[in-house]
């Protein structure tokens, strides 16, 4: 399911640099990732997957030189380019670029072809044998004045805790929140998050947790324990696929917002804006009627 939203490309580029620097260095390659803060319209986790695959493929098939991830803005479009100094793509019959060994039609990576088709982002491939390959992804830019997407204003506070024991969900939430310029402390368990928070020392502005966590633990319990760590009523959001009456009562008792899966990015953004804006300085008991369900 594609969830298009407006966000800055910067966190995705920074993540690529962190994620692939070691792999490039192991192969003796220079990895250069451009700095860019342009706002674009896409699905952050899916776009990140595309770029991850393209960069990983470029590193795998480049034996010397460099891999470059760059951007270029013009006429409401952001071009995101992954360029390598590898052997290039041999041409078959003078027509389409030949495929690499694991290739599928189109870009040469089945998962990338599928995701590009879902997002409807045009792609251009430039390659010559012995001269490397350049793959350019064209993404529509957002409105610089529309920073928050669909209403709600900018959420207050910059550090959010995210807990989910499903790696793909955890990474998707991290990407989405970083695209909204949050700092994210993310881990699959309460214990790991608390260890990170103790190490970093700063109190988070809010907590987002899946209700069902590994080992029979719950997100509401994690919210309660993190609040206890800082002796503060930190705003909490619980995401669940089963908003039963008992779970709603438990969440109300903890003073957290509960969201029913699936949660659209625009809705999550609005809930964050309302919750953090209303509660960031709250010292009394939770307000009545604070539970949100879809």
LINFENNOR-V792965 format. One line per field, one symbol per residue. burial: I if it has 9 or more other C-alpha atoms within 8 Angstrom, else O. A space follows every 10 residues. Layout:
burial->???
This chain:
burial->OOOIIIIIII IIIIOIIOOI IOOIIOIIII IIIIOOOIII IIIIIIIIII IIIIIIOIIO OIIIIIIIII IOOOOOIIII IIIIIIIIII IOOOOOIOIO OOIIIOIIII OIIOIIOOIO IOIOIOIIIO IIIIIIIIII IIOOOOIIOO OIOOIIIIII IIIIIOOOOI IIIIIIIIIO IIIIIIIIII OIIIOIIOOO OOOIIIIIII IIIOOOIIII OIIIOIIOOO OOOIIIIIII OOIOOOOIOI IIOOIIIIII OOOOIIOIII IIIIIIIOII OOOOOOOOOI IOOO
